[in-house]
């Protein structure tokens, strides 16, 4: 039985080698830059974040994802971001470097908007040990390319904004380079520029007298080689968000529990996900941790 599921993981890894892995981490409602380049520097603070996600714990060769993100403002209108991500799934290793650029401006006194662009490079490689597997077939061109290391470029664009500070949302279009290359080499029906997208919308309700906040949010995404998905999240903050708790439901058959704390310069979040699928009995769930340091931009007294 374990060999069967190892085969499933390996096959899933091969089918995903040409796809951009967006929103791997579920803490996107805490760090929107994970899914939208327009969020770079949007809060006008310098943020350094570390993410770790260990899926299907207790199951051999289960996916492990790690990432480090930095973003902040550049002048009064520009934002920049740099991300480095590492993924391991079965015998597949993926390294991704991502650059984010954003231009933010005030549409009105209550409406702030940012438009962003993201470029990335992925290096994917299979461990040589895969050749010893009973499932390996010599002469497979795709496998041989990845054994030597396969590089992939991709890009995305996105808009992100807030209204009255407490309402936020964004829309990004993903896989722009990969989908255009597929159109060139494929004889199948051409894909639309808007075929792959990620949409996020949320609002924070504040109970000032009690120091409590409630923040529901919705995420919908449609990515290459990935089933369409929507998430419903509810996050609550207590003691002026020094204590944070939340719940998530995902249409692909999973639920998550969030716990965290938010101090002036230090943020810590932990999530535990459990699947409703039969595969859950072979693992003990998925764990995700985010550590973040945040420093507000200092105003220049000279105005430049």
C-alpha positions in Angstrom: 0.0 0.0 0.0 2.8 2.4 0.8 4.4 1.7 -2.5 1.2 2.6 -4.2 0.9 6.0 -2.5 4.6 6.7 -3.2 3.8 6.1 -6.8 0.9 8.6 -6.6 3.2 11.2 -5.0 5.9 10.7 -7.6 3.4 10.8 -10.5 1.9 14.0 -9.0 5.4 15.5 -8.8 6.0 14.7 -12.5 2.7 16.2 -13.7 3.5 19.4 -11.8 7.0 20.0 -13.1 5.7 22.4 -15.8 3.3 24.3 -13.5 3.9 27.3 -11.3 3.1 26.5 -7.7 1.1 29.4 -6.5 -0.3 29.7 -3.0 1.5 26.7 -1.7 1.3 28.2 1.7 -2.1 28.8 3.3 -1.1 31.9 5.3 -1.8 34.1 2.3 -4.5 35.9 4.2 -1.8 36.9 6.6 0.8 37.6 3.9 -1.0 38.5 0.6 2.4 38.8 -1.2 2.4 35.0 -1.3 -0.3 35.1 -4.0 -0.3 38.7 -5.3 2.7 40.8 -6.4 0.6 44.0 -5.9 1.0 43.6 -2.1 4.7 44.3 -2.2 5.4 47.3 0.1 1.7 47.9 0.4 1.7 48.3 4.2 4.6 50.8 4.0 6.7 48.6 6.3 9.7 46.5 5.9 8.8 42.8 6.4 11.0 39.8 6.6 9.1 36.5 6.7 10.0 32.8 7.0 7.5 30.2 6.0 7.5 26.4 6.5 4.9 23.9 5.5 5.2 20.2 6.2 2.3 18.2 4.5 1.1 14.7 5.3 3.4 14.3 8.3 4.1 10.7 9.1 4.0 9.6 5.4 7.3 8.8 3.6 8.5 11.4 1.1 5.6 13.8 1.8 5.9 17.4 0.5 7.9 19.9 2.4 7.9 23.6 1.5 10.1 26.4 2.9 10.2 30.1 1.9 11.8 33.4 2.9 10.2 36.7 1.8 11.3 40.3 2.1 9.3 43.2 0.9 9.0 46.9 1.6 8.4 50.4 0.2 10.9 52.1 -2.1 10.1 55.8 -2.0 6.6 57.1 -1.7 5.0 55.0 -4.5 7.0 51.9 -5.2 7.3 48.6 -3.5 9.7 45.7 -4.0 9.9 42.1 -2.9 12.2 39.2 -3.0 11.3 35.6 -2.3 13.2 32.3 -2.2 11.3 29.1 -2.0 12.3 25.4 -1.7 10.1 22.5 -2.3 10.7 18.7 -1.8 8.1 16.1 -2.9 9.1 12.5 -3.2 12.3 12.6 -5.4 11.5 16.0 -6.9 13.3 19.2 -5.6 12.3 22.6 -6.7 14.0 25.9 -6.1 12.2 29.1 -6.9 13.5 32.7 -6.9 10.8 35.4 -7.2 11.1 39.2 -7.7 8.0 41.4 -7.1 7.5 45.1 -8.2 4.5 47.2 -7.3 3.3 50.8 -7.8 0.8 52.0 -5.1 -1.3 55.2 -5.2 -4.4 56.7 -3.5 -7.4 56.6 -5.7 -9.3 58.6 -3.1 -9.1 59.4 0.6 -10.5 56.0 1.5 -9.3 53.9 -1.4 -5.7 52.7 -1.8 -4.6 50.6 -4.8 -1.4 48.9 -5.9 -0.5 47.3 -9.2 2.3 44.7 -9.3 4.3 42.5 -11.5 6.2 39.3 -10.6 9.0 37.5 -12.4 10.3 34.1 -11.3 12.8 31.4 -12.1 12.4 27.8 -11.1 15.0 25.1 -11.1 13.6 21.6 -10.8 15.6 18.4 -10.4 15.0 14.8 -9.6 17.2 12.8 -7.2 19.4 10.3 -9.1 17.9 7.6 -6.8 14.7 7.7 -8.8 16.5 5.6 -11.5 16.6 2.7 -9.0 12.8 2.8 -8.7 10.7 0.0 -10.2 8.5 2.7 -11.7 11.4 4.4 -13.6 11.3 4.0 -17.4 14.5 4.7 -19.3 14.2 6.9 -22.4 11.5 9.2 -20.9 12.5 12.6 -22.2 10.8 14.6 -19.5 12.4 12.6 -16.7 15.8 12.8 -18.3 15.5 16.6 -18.6 14.6 16.9 -14.9 17.3 14.6 -13.8 19.8 17.0 -15.4 17.9 20.0 -13.9 15.2 21.9 -15.7 14.8 25.7 -15.6 11.4 27.4 -16.0 10.6 31.1 -16.2 7.2 32.5 -15.4 5.4 35.8 -14.5 2.3 37.2 -13.0 0.5 40.5 -12.6 -1.8 41.6 -9.9 -3.8 44.4 -8.3 -4.3 44.8 -4.5 -6.1 47.4 -2.6 -7.9 48.5 0.6 -11.1 50.5 1.1 -11.7 52.3 4.4 -8.6 50.4 5.6 -10.6 47.4 6.9 -11.8 46.0 3.5 -9.1 44.5 1.3 -8.9 42.4 -1.8 -6.8 41.5 -4.8 -6.8 39.8 -8.2 -3.8 38.3 -9.9 -3.3 36.6 -13.2 -0.8 33.7 -13.0 1.3 31.5 -15.3 1.5 34.2 -18.0 4.8 32.9 -19.6 4.0 29.2 -19.2 0.5 29.5 -20.7 1.9 31.5 -23.8 4.6 28.8 -24.4 2.0 26.1 -24.2 0.0 27.9 -26.9 3.0 27.9 -29.1 3.9 24.2 -28.8 0.3 22.8 -28.4 -2.3 22.2 -31.1 -5.1 22.2 -28.5 -7.5 25.1 -28.0 -5.7 28.3 -27.1 -5.9 29.5 -23.5 -7.2 32.9 -22.5 -4.9 35.5 -20.9 -7.2 35.3 -18.0 -7.4 31.5 -17.7 -5.3 31.3 -14.5 -6.1 33.7 -11.6 -6.2 34.1 -7.9 -8.9 36.2 -6.2 -8.8 37.3 -2.5 -11.4 39.4 -0.6 -11.7 40.1 3.1 -13.0 42.5 5.7 -12.0 43.2 9.3 -14.7 44.0 11.8 -13.5 45.7 15.0 -15.1 45.7 18.5 -13.2 48.6 20.0 -14.6 48.3 23.5 -13.5 44.7 23.8 -10.3 44.9 21.8 -11.6 42.1 19.5 -11.5 41.8 15.7 -13.3 39.4 13.3 -11.9 38.9 9.8 -13.7 36.7 7.3 -12.1 36.3 3.9 -12.6 34.3 0.7 -10.0 33.1 -1.8 -10.7 31.6 -5.2 -8.0 30.3 -7.5 -7.6 28.5 -10.8 -4.1 27.5 -11.7 -2.4 25.3 -14.3 -2.6 21.6 -13.7 -4.5 22.2 -10.4 -8.2 21.8 -9.6 -10.2 25.0 -9.1 -10.3 25.8 -5.4 -12.0 28.2 -3.1 -11.2 28.8 0.6 -13.4 30.3 3.3 -11.4 31.8 6.3 -12.4 33.3 9.6 -9.7 34.9 11.7 -10.3 36.5 15.2 -8.0 38.7 17.2 -8.1 39.2 21.0 -6.3 41.7 23.3 -5.6 44.0 20.4 -4.5 41.0 18.2 -1.9 39.8 20.7 -3.7 36.5 20.5 -5.1 35.3 17.1 -7.2 32.3 16.3 -8.8 31.2 13.0 -10.6 28.5 11.0 -10.4 27.7 7.3 -12.5 25.5 5.0 -11.1 24.4 1.6 -13.3 23.1 -1.2 -10.7 20.4 -2.0 -11.7 18.7 1.2 -9.7 20.1 4.1 -10.0 22.3 7.1 -7.4 24.3 9.1 -6.9 25.7 12.5 -4.9 28.9 13.0 -3.2 30.2 16.2 -0.8 33.1 16.4 0.3 36.3 18.1 0.9 39.7 16.6 3.3 42.1 18.5 4.5 45.4 17.2 7.6 44.1 15.4 7.2 40.3 15.7 4.5 38.0 14.4 4.1 34.2 14.8 1.5 32.0 13.3 0.9 28.2 13.3 -1.7 26.3 11.3 -2.8 22.6 11.5 -4.7 21.2 8.5 -6.6 18.0 8.3 -8.1 16.4 5.2 -11.5 14.9 4.8 -10.2 12.5 2.2 -9.5 8.8 2.9 -5.8 9.6 2.5 -5.9 11.3 5.9 -5.6 8.0 7.7 -2.1 7.5 6.3 -0.8 10.8 7.8 -1.2 13.0 10.9 -2.1 16.2 9.1 -0.2 19.2 7.8 1.7 21.8 9.8 2.5 25.4 8.7 4.5 28.0 10.6 5.2 31.6 9.8 7.7 33.9 11.6 7.8 37.6 10.6 9.7 40.7 11.6 8.1 44.0 10.7 9.5 47.5 10.9 7.6 50.6 9.9 9.1 53.0 7.4 10.4 56.2 9.0 9.1 59.4 7.6 11.8 61.7 6.1 11.5 65.1 7.9 12.8 66.8 4.7 10.0 65.3 2.7 12.2 63.4 0.2 
